[in-house]
Amino acid sequence: MKSDAYGYDEERAAAELARDAVRRSDRPGRTGGSGGAFARDPGRLPDEAGRPAADAEPGGGGRGGRGDDGRRRASGRDDRAPWEDRVGADDTASRASRRTAPEDPDAGAAGAGGRDGGASRSRRNPRGADPDAAEEAGRRRLRLFTGDRVLWIIIAVLAVISVLVVYSSTAKMAYDAHTARSTAQFLRQQLMILGFCLLVMIAVQKINCRVYNQLSRPVYYLSVGLTLAVYFIGATTNGAARWFPIGSFQFQPSEALKVATVLFLARQLAGRQSKIDRIRIVPSWKFWTWRTSALQRKIWREGTWPILMPVLVSCLVIFPAHTSSAVLVFLASWVMMLIGRVRFSELLKLVGWAAAGVVLIMTLNLGRSETAEGRVSTWIHLWTRSQTEKPIEHLTDTERSMIAIHNGGIFGEGAGQSAMRVEMIHPESDYAYAFFVEEYGIILAVLLLMLYLWIFFRAIEIFRRCGTAFPGLLVLGLALLITCQALLHIMVTVNLIPETGQTLPLISRGGSSVLFTAIALGMILSVSRQNDEQSHDRPKSEELKIGD
């Protein structure tokens, strides 16, 4: 039995053509007959088995005959006019095509010709792959900028603002006899850093999340080791050992440890999603029971050591040189554990332990406790006493930043017109936001704040599309680091919190901070790219139940 390309039976089509001819011959005025069954009931169709109608009579009127057209088919002769044959063929072909292949050719495979249609499809596409989807996937792989496009636009805007801020704020440094460099040299240096960070970001966003998962443990251990080593062989500035000098570049390993902690904690939380709401992570304050009690040993084995200890180690390692960074890591990790479905009662206990630890550190004067205490005292002093009679040479950088914000007003002094840049010690890094307000006004400054909040909201959208715990927790943890660091910087400039020394991400002049912010954004873009490609690994044990 032969079939056409749509799986339709050719013999059946010929039988329908014949029945159509019988119906035309039974109509009055066509053959002169008195009208048969189809003339009496035009809506009645021929028998579906391909046989002529039972009530078709010879000559168009009797029962049991085949009529003139039937006799012509039986004898092999056809005495109809040429146009009559063409009309019948066209009508039957159009009806057959409508019945078997409406719009989708593959839809006609149902019924008698279904197998043939399926075979035809398999011959056209033997592996069942969509060539358009494969071509689109190939184009995505060749693109430099993949992932969330809104996030790419935010990054580009922040990079442009960074160039403007650094170029204008370094004028004081350029005229300093100790630097012997011009503003153009500072500008070239910042452009080189941003260009290198862009290449790093493009490379990082091409890496899949499974690679980050596999590298999280060695990267974390390496970052901890480097942060510890900087206290012994690193460069010390302003009483803090934070950097490894690499030529003209100052590498700060604590910036790497912040990203590595989020990466490692996301792995630890993701692998325990099936039982995380039943795990206790904070041991009892009765430390003498930790070894004797079976319950306490279980808490240490299942919760404290794998989940809580990486965060505590990171905070303790960062704290001596950069107290505010340790606080930032703790806040981001706490929120990650909350989103990762750790029991809220355990998180409240953790806050209590953290408060007790801060009191102990301040009492024993560990790390930079004396510096932190002095900054807190200055902050309280600014809020409780009048500062109108203080000479300008006695003003703190926070007070100068507040004067810069006041001078900026609504529309700003204009690019390159800042007066306070010569008074502030680090207008290009620690007080970049106040400097931006002075030159460009409070309206643009509020828009700049919205950009950092927008990064976090874009991360929430990416998180919702992940479906599994590791990429989702990684995205939110990294976005929390960036957004909270920006908020800490801004709150310092308006004297809402004591001085922290946190830079403005992607805007303040610097090397390590800009580099690892770019790496964090590249990881977020990588997760977004895999969301678009639907290429995430989805182990059932890592299913993230947001509503629980």
C-alpha positions as CSV (number, residue, x, y, z in Angstrom):
1,M,0.0,0.0,0.0
2,K,1.6,3.3,-1.1
3,S,1.5,6.4,0.9
4,D,2.3,10.0,0.1
5,A,4.7,12.3,2.2
6,Y,2.0,12.9,4.8
7,G,1.2,9.2,5.3
8,Y,-2.1,9.3,3.3
9,D,-3.2,6.2,1.4
10,E,-3.1,6.8,-2.3
11,E,-5.6,4.0,-3.1
12,R,-8.0,5.5,-0.5
13,A,-7.6,8.8,-2.3
14,A,-8.5,7.2,-5.6
15,A,-11.6,5.7,-4.1
16,E,-12.7,9.0,-2.7
17,L,-12.2,10.5,-6.1
18,A,-14.5,7.9,-7.6
19,R,-17.2,8.5,-5.0
20,D,-17.0,12.2,-5.7
21,A,-17.6,11.5,-9.3
22,V,-20.7,9.4,-8.4
23,R,-22.0,12.2,-6.3
24,R,-21.6,14.7,-9.2
25,S,-23.4,12.4,-11.6
26,D,-26.4,12.0,-9.2
27,R,-26.9,15.8,-9.0
28,P,-29.7,17.2,-11.3
29,G,-28.5,19.0,-14.4
30,R,-25.1,17.3,-14.5
31,T,-26.0,13.9,-16.1
32,G,-29.8,14.2,-16.5
33,G,-30.6,11.7,-13.8
34,S,-33.4,12.1,-11.4
35,G,-31.1,12.3,-8.4
36,G,-29.9,9.5,-6.1
37,A,-29.0,9.3,-2.5
38,F,-26.4,12.1,-2.5
39,A,-28.9,14.3,-4.3
40,R,-31.5,13.6,-1.7
41,D,-29.0,14.0,1.2
42,P,-26.1,16.2,0.1
43,G,-24.5,16.1,3.6
44,R,-24.2,12.3,3.6
45,L,-20.6,11.1,3.0
46,P,-19.6,7.9,1.2
47,D,-18.8,4.8,3.1
48,E,-15.4,5.2,4.9
49,A,-14.2,1.8,3.8
50,G,-13.9,3.0,0.3
51,R,-17.0,1.3,-1.1
52,P,-19.6,3.1,-3.2
53,A,-22.7,4.1,-1.4
54,A,-25.3,1.3,-1.1
55,D,-28.2,3.4,-2.4
56,A,-26.4,4.5,-5.6
57,E,-28.5,3.3,-8.6
58,P,-27.6,2.7,-12.2
59,G,-28.3,5.9,-14.1
60,G,-28.5,7.9,-10.9
61,G,-31.8,6.5,-9.5
62,G,-31.8,2.7,-8.6
63,R,-30.2,0.8,-5.7
64,G,-27.4,-1.6,-6.0
65,G,-25.9,-0.2,-9.2
66,R,-22.7,1.9,-9.7
67,G,-24.1,4.6,-12.1
68,D,-22.4,5.9,-15.3
69,D,-19.2,6.9,-13.6
70,G,-19.0,3.5,-11.9
71,R,-19.4,1.7,-15.3
72,R,-16.8,4.0,-16.8
73,R,-14.3,3.1,-14.0
74,A,-15.2,-0.6,-14.4
75,S,-14.5,-0.5,-18.2
76,G,-11.4,1.7,-17.8
77,R,-13.0,4.4,-20.0
78,D,-13.7,8.0,-19.0
79,D,-16.0,10.0,-21.3
80,R,-16.2,13.1,-19.1
81,A,-15.1,16.5,-20.3
82,P,-11.5,17.5,-19.4
83,W,-12.7,20.4,-17.1
84,E,-15.0,18.0,-15.3
85,D,-12.1,15.7,-14.4
86,R,-9.9,18.6,-13.3
87,V,-12.7,20.0,-11.1
88,G,-13.3,16.7,-9.4
89,A,-9.6,16.0,-8.9
90,D,-9.0,19.5,-7.4
91,D,-12.0,19.1,-5.0
92,T,-10.9,15.7,-3.8
93,A,-7.3,16.7,-3.4
94,S,-8.1,19.8,-1.4
95,R,-10.5,17.8,0.8
96,A,-7.9,15.1,1.4
97,S,-5.2,17.6,2.2
98,R,-7.5,19.4,4.7
99,R,-8.4,16.1,6.3
100,T,-4.9,14.7,6.6
101,A,-2.5,17.7,6.9
102,P,-4.2,20.8,8.3
103,E,-1.3,23.1,9.1
104,D,1.4,20.8,10.7
105,P,2.5,18.1,8.2
106,D,3.2,15.8,11.1
107,A,-0.3,16.0,12.4
108,G,-1.5,13.9,9.5
109,A,0.5,10.9,10.8
110,A,-2.4,10.0,13.1
111,G,-4.7,7.2,11.9
112,A,-4.0,4.9,9.0
113,G,-0.8,6.6,7.9
114,G,0.6,7.4,11.4
115,R,3.5,4.9,11.1
116,D,4.6,6.2,7.8
117,G,4.4,9.8,9.0
118,G,6.5,8.9,12.0
119,A,9.1,7.2,9.8
120,S,9.2,10.2,7.6
121,R,9.9,12.5,10.6
122,S,12.6,10.2,11.8
123,R,14.2,10.2,8.4
124,R,14.2,14.0,8.3
125,N,15.6,14.3,11.9
126,P,17.1,10.9,12.9
127,R,18.2,12.0,16.4
128,G,15.0,14.0,17.2
129,A,17.0,17.2,17.9
130,D,15.6,20.6,16.9
131,P,18.1,22.2,14.4
132,D,16.9,25.7,15.3
133,A,17.6,25.1,19.0
134,A,21.0,23.6,18.3
135,E,21.9,26.6,16.1
136,E,20.7,29.0,18.8
137,A,22.8,27.2,21.4
138,G,25.8,27.5,19.2
139,R,25.3,31.2,18.8
140,R,25.0,31.6,22.6
141,R,28.3,29.8,23.1
142,L,30.0,32.3,20.7
143,R,28.6,35.4,22.4
144,L,31.0,37.3,24.7
145,F,28.2,38.8,26.9
146,T,25.7,36.1,28.0
147,G,23.4,35.9,31.0
148,D,21.3,38.7,32.4
149,R,21.4,41.7,30.1
150,V,20.1,44.1,32.7
151,L,23.0,43.1,35.0
152,W,25.5,43.8,32.1
153,I,24.1,47.3,31.7
154,I,24.4,48.0,35.4
155,I,28.0,46.8,35.3
156,A,28.8,49.1,32.3
157,V,27.2,52.1,34.1
158,L,29.2,51.5,37.3
159,A,32.4,51.2,35.3
160,V,31.8,54.5,33.6
161,I,31.1,56.2,36.9
162,S,34.3,54.6,38.3
163,V,36.4,56.3,35.5
164,L,34.8,59.7,36.2
165,V,35.2,59.4,40.0
166,V,38.8,58.2,39.9
167,Y,40.0,60.7,37.3
168,S,38.6,63.7,39.2
169,S,39.3,62.6,42.8
170,T,43.0,61.8,42.2
171,A,43.8,65.4,41.3
172,K,45.0,65.9,44.9
173,M,47.3,62.8,44.6
174,A,48.7,64.0,41.3
175,Y,49.9,67.3,42.8
176,D,51.4,65.6,45.8
177,A,55.2,65.7,45.6
178,H,55.4,62.1,47.0
179,T,53.5,60.5,44.2
180,A,55.1,62.2,41.2
181,R,52.2,61.0,39.0
182,S,49.6,62.9,36.9
183,T,45.9,62.4,36.8
184,A,46.3,60.8,33.4
185,Q,48.5,58.1,34.9
186,F,45.9,57.3,37.6
187,L,43.2,57.2,34.9
188,R,45.3,54.8,32.7
189,Q,45.8,52.6,35.7
190,Q,42.1,52.4,36.5
191,L,41.2,51.8,32.9
192,M,43.7,48.9,32.8
193,I,42.2,47.4,36.0
194,L,38.7,47.7,34.6
195,G,39.7,46.2,31.2
196,F,41.4,43.3,32.9
197,C,38.5,42.7,35.2
198,L,36.1,42.7,32.2
199,L,38.2,39.9,30.6
200,V,38.1,38.0,33.9
201,M,34.3,38.5,34.1
202,I,33.8,37.2,30.6
203,A,35.9,34.2,31.3
204,V,34.2,33.4,34.6
205,Q,30.7,33.7,33.2
206,K,31.5,30.9,30.7
207,I,32.3,28.4,33.4
208,N,29.4,26.1,34.6
209,C,28.3,25.9,38.2
210,R,29.4,22.3,38.6
211,V,33.0,23.5,38.3
212,Y,32.5,26.1,41.0
213,N,31.0,23.4,43.2
214,Q,34.1,21.2,42.7
215,L,36.6,24.0,43.3
216,S,34.9,25.5,46.3
217,R,36.8,23.4,48.9
218,P,40.4,23.9,47.6
219,V,39.7,27.6,46.8
220,Y,38.4,28.1,50.4
221,Y,41.4,26.5,52.0
222,L,43.8,28.4,49.7
223,S,42.2,31.7,50.6
224,V,42.3,31.0,54.3
225,G,46.0,30.1,54.0
226,L,46.9,33.3,52.1
227,T,44.9,35.5,54.5
228,L,46.9,33.9,57.4
229,A,50.2,34.3,55.6
230,V,49.7,38.0,55.0
231,Y,50.0,38.7,58.7
232,F,53.6,37.4,58.6
233,I,54.9,38.3,55.1
234,G,52.5,40.9,53.9
235,A,52.8,44.7,53.6
236,T,51.5,46.8,56.6
237,T,49.7,50.1,56.0
238,N,48.1,52.2,58.7
239,G,48.7,49.5,61.3
240,A,47.0,46.7,59.3
241,A,48.6,43.9,57.4
242,R,46.3,43.3,54.5
243,W,48.3,43.1,51.2
244,F,50.8,41.2,49.2
245,P,52.8,43.6,47.0
246,I,52.9,42.2,43.5
247,G,54.8,44.9,41.5
248,S,52.5,47.9,41.4
249,F,49.5,45.8,42.3
250,Q,48.5,45.2,45.9
251,F,46.8,41.8,46.4
252,Q,44.4,41.6,49.3
253,P,43.6,37.9,50.1
254,S,40.8,38.8,52.5
255,E,38.8,39.9,49.4
256,A,39.3,36.5,47.9
257,L,38.3,34.8,51.2
258,K,34.9,36.7,51.2
259,V,34.0,35.2,47.9
260,A,35.4,31.8,48.8
261,T,33.4,31.6,52.0
262,V,30.1,32.2,50.1
263,L,31.1,29.6,47.5
264,F,32.0,27.0,50.2
265,L,28.9,27.7,52.3
266,A,26.6,27.3,49.3
267,R,28.1,23.9,48.7
268,Q,27.7,22.8,52.3
269,L,24.1,24.0,52.5
270,A,23.1,22.6,49.1
271,G,24.3,19.1,49.9
272,R,22.2,18.9,53.1
273,Q,18.8,20.3,51.8
274,S,17.0,17.0,52.3
275,K,17.6,17.2,56.1
276,I,18.7,20.8,56.8
277,D,15.5,21.7,58.7
278,R,16.3,18.9,61.2
279,I,20.0,19.7,61.8
280,R,21.2,21.7,64.8
281,I,24.3,23.8,64.1
282,V,25.0,25.6,67.4
283,P,26.3,23.5,70.2
284,S,25.5,24.1,73.9
285,W,27.3,26.9,75.8
286,K,28.3,24.2,78.3
287,F,31.5,23.4,76.4
288,W,32.5,20.7,78.9
289,T,29.7,18.5,77.6
290,W,30.9,18.7,73.9
291,R,32.9,15.5,74.3
292,T,30.8,13.5,76.8
293,S,27.3,14.1,75.4
294,A,26.3,12.0,72.4
295,L,23.9,14.7,71.4
296,Q,26.6,17.4,71.4
297,R,28.9,15.2,69.4
298,K,26.2,14.7,66.8
299,I,25.6,18.5,66.6
300,W,29.3,19.0,66.0
301,R,29.5,16.3,63.4
302,E,26.4,17.1,61.4
303,G,26.0,20.9,61.8
304,T,28.7,22.8,63.6
305,W,31.8,21.5,61.8
306,P,30.5,21.3,58.1
307,I,28.2,24.4,58.1
308,L,29.1,26.8,60.9
309,M,32.9,26.3,61.3
310,P,33.8,27.6,57.8
311,V,32.0,30.9,58.5
312,L,33.7,31.2,62.0
313,V,37.1,30.5,60.6
314,S,36.7,33.1,57.9
315,C,35.5,35.8,60.3
316,L,38.4,35.0,62.8
317,V,41.0,35.1,60.0
318,I,39.8,38.4,58.5
319,F,39.0,40.1,61.8
320,P,42.5,41.2,63.0
321,A,43.1,43.2,59.8
322,H,39.7,44.2,58.6
323,T,37.0,44.1,61.2
324,S,34.2,45.4,59.0
325,S,34.9,42.8,56.4
326,A,34.5,40.1,59.0
327,V,31.1,41.6,60.0
328,L,30.1,41.6,56.3
329,V,31.0,38.0,55.8
330,F,29.0,37.0,59.0
331,L,25.9,39.0,57.8
332,A,26.0,37.5,54.3
333,S,26.5,34.0,55.7
334,W,23.7,34.4,58.2
335,V,21.2,35.4,55.5
336,M,22.4,32.5,53.3
337,M,21.7,30.0,56.1
338,L,18.3,31.6,56.6
339,I,17.5,31.2,52.9
340,G,19.0,27.7,53.0
341,R,16.4,26.6,55.5
342,V,18.5,26.3,58.6
343,R,16.3,26.4,61.7
344,F,15.5,29.9,62.8
345,S,16.0,29.0,66.4
346,E,19.6,28.0,65.6
347,L,20.2,31.3,63.8
348,L,19.0,33.2,66.9
349,K,21.5,31.2,69.0
350,L,24.2,32.1,66.5
351,V,23.5,35.8,67.0
352,G,23.8,35.4,70.7
353,W,27.1,33.6,70.4
354,A,28.4,36.4,68.0
355,A,27.4,39.1,70.4
356,A,29.2,37.3,73.3
357,G,32.3,36.9,71.0
358,V,32.4,40.6,70.2
359,V,32.2,41.5,73.9
360,L,35.0,39.0,74.7
361,I,37.2,40.4,71.9
362,M,36.7,44.0,73.0
363,T,37.4,43.1,76.6
364,L,40.7,41.3,75.8
365,N,41.6,44.1,73.3
366,L,42.3,41.5,70.5
367,G,43.0,42.4,66.9
368,R,42.2,46.0,66.0
369,S,39.8,46.4,68.9
370,E,41.4,49.7,70.0
371,T,40.9,51.2,66.5
372,A,37.3,50.0,66.3
373,E,36.6,51.4,69.8
374,G,38.1,54.7,68.8
375,R,35.9,54.9,65.7
376,V,32.8,54.0,67.7
377,S,33.6,56.8,70.2
378,T,34.1,59.3,67.4
379,W,30.8,58.4,65.8
380,I,29.0,58.8,69.1
381,H,30.7,62.1,69.7
382,L,29.6,63.4,66.4
383,W,25.9,62.6,67.2
384,T,25.9,63.9,70.8
385,R,28.0,67.2,70.6
386,S,27.9,70.3,68.5
387,Q,30.6,70.5,65.8
388,T,30.0,74.0,64.6
389,E,33.0,75.5,66.4
390,K,35.6,72.9,65.4
391,P,38.5,74.1,63.2
392,I,38.6,72.6,59.7
393,E,42.0,70.9,60.4
394,H,40.4,69.0,63.3
395,L,37.5,67.6,61.2
396,T,37.4,63.8,60.6
397,D,37.0,62.4,57.1
398,T,33.4,61.5,57.9
399,E,32.7,65.2,58.8
400,R,34.4,66.3,55.5
401,S,32.3,63.8,53.6
402,M,29.1,65.3,55.1
403,I,30.3,68.8,54.1
404,A,30.9,67.5,50.6
405,I,27.3,66.0,50.4
406,H,25.9,69.4,51.6
407,N,27.9,71.3,49.0
408,G,26.6,69.0,46.2
409,G,23.0,69.8,46.9
410,I,20.5,68.6,44.3
411,F,22.4,69.0,41.1
412,G,26.0,69.0,42.2
413,E,29.0,71.3,41.7
414,G,29.8,69.8,38.3
415,A,32.4,67.3,37.1
416,G,35.9,68.2,38.4
417,Q,34.6,71.0,40.6
418,S,34.9,69.3,44.0
419,A,36.3,71.5,46.8
420,M,36.6,68.8,49.5
421,R,38.7,66.4,47.5
422,V,41.8,68.2,48.7
423,E,40.7,67.9,52.3
424,M,39.7,64.2,52.5
425,I,42.4,61.6,52.9
426,H,40.9,59.0,50.5
427,P,38.2,60.6,48.4
428,E,38.8,58.0,45.6
429,S,38.2,54.9,47.7
430,D,36.8,55.2,51.3
431,Y,34.6,58.2,50.5
432,A,33.9,57.9,46.8
433,Y,30.1,58.2,47.3
434,A,30.4,61.6,49.1
435,F,32.7,62.8,46.4
436,F,30.2,61.7,43.8
437,V,27.4,63.5,45.5
438,E,29.4,66.7,45.7
439,E,30.1,66.8,41.9
440,Y,26.9,65.2,40.5
441,G,24.2,66.0,43.1
442,I,21.9,64.0,45.3
443,I,19.5,63.0,42.4
444,L,22.2,61.1,40.5
445,A,23.5,59.8,43.9
446,V,20.1,58.2,44.7
447,L,20.1,56.6,41.2
448,L,23.6,55.2,41.9
449,L,22.2,53.7,45.2
450,M,19.3,52.2,43.2
451,L,21.8,50.5,40.9
452,Y,23.3,48.5,43.8
453,L,19.9,47.6,45.0
454,W,19.0,46.6,41.5
455,I,21.9,44.1,41.5
456,F,20.3,42.4,44.5
457,F,16.8,42.3,42.9
458,R,18.2,40.9,39.7
459,A,20.0,38.2,41.8
460,I,16.6,37.3,43.4
461,E,15.1,36.9,40.0
462,I,18.0,34.6,38.9
463,F,17.7,32.7,42.2
464,R,14.0,32.0,41.6
465,R,14.8,30.4,38.2
466,C,17.5,28.1,39.5
467,G,15.4,25.3,41.0
468,T,18.4,23.8,42.9
469,A,20.1,25.0,46.0
470,F,23.8,25.5,45.0
471,P,23.5,28.0,42.2
472,G,20.6,29.8,43.9
473,L,22.4,30.2,47.2
474,L,25.6,31.2,45.4
475,V,23.9,34.0,43.5
476,L,22.2,35.4,46.6
477,G,25.3,35.2,48.8
478,L,27.5,37.0,46.2
479,A,24.8,39.6,45.6
480,L,24.5,40.2,49.4
481,L,28.3,40.7,49.6
482,I,28.2,43.4,46.9
483,T,25.0,45.2,47.9
484,C,25.8,45.2,51.7
485,Q,29.3,46.5,51.0
486,A,27.9,49.3,49.0
487,L,25.4,50.1,51.7
488,L,28.0,50.1,54.4
489,H,30.1,52.5,52.4
490,I,27.2,54.9,51.8
491,M,26.1,54.8,55.5
492,V,29.6,55.7,56.6
493,T,29.6,58.8,54.3
494,V,26.4,60.1,55.9
495,N,27.5,59.1,59.5
496,L,24.8,56.5,60.1
497,I,27.5,54.0,61.2
498,P,31.1,54.3,62.4
499,E,33.9,54.4,59.8
500,T,34.6,51.0,58.2
501,G,37.0,51.5,55.4
502,Q,34.8,49.6,52.9
503,T,35.1,50.7,49.3
504,L,32.3,51.3,46.8
505,P,32.1,48.2,44.6
506,L,33.4,48.6,41.1
507,I,33.7,52.4,41.6
508,S,36.4,53.1,44.2
509,R,39.9,53.1,43.1
510,G,41.6,49.8,43.9
511,G,42.8,46.4,42.6
512,S,41.7,43.4,44.7
513,S,38.3,44.8,45.5
514,V,37.4,45.5,41.9
515,L,38.9,42.2,40.8
516,F,37.0,40.0,43.2
517,T,33.8,42.0,42.7
518,A,34.1,41.3,39.0
519,I,34.6,37.6,39.7
520,A,31.5,37.5,41.9
521,L,29.5,39.2,39.2
522,G,30.9,36.8,36.6
523,M,29.6,33.9,38.8
524,I,26.2,35.4,39.0
525,L,26.1,35.9,35.2
526,S,27.2,32.3,34.8
527,V,24.2,31.0,36.8
528,S,22.0,33.3,34.7
529,R,23.4,32.0,31.5
530,Q,22.7,28.4,32.6
531,N,19.2,29.4,33.5
532,D,18.7,30.6,29.9
533,E,20.2,27.4,28.5
534,Q,18.5,25.1,31.1
535,S,21.8,23.3,31.6
536,H,21.9,23.2,35.4
537,D,22.4,19.9,37.1
538,R,19.3,19.1,39.1
539,P,20.0,16.5,41.8
540,K,16.8,15.7,43.8
541,S,18.7,16.0,47.1
542,E,19.5,19.7,46.3
543,E,16.0,20.8,45.5
544,L,15.5,24.2,47.2
545,K,12.0,24.6,48.7
546,I,11.6,28.3,48.9
547,G,8.3,28.3,50.7
548,D,9.4,26.1,53.6
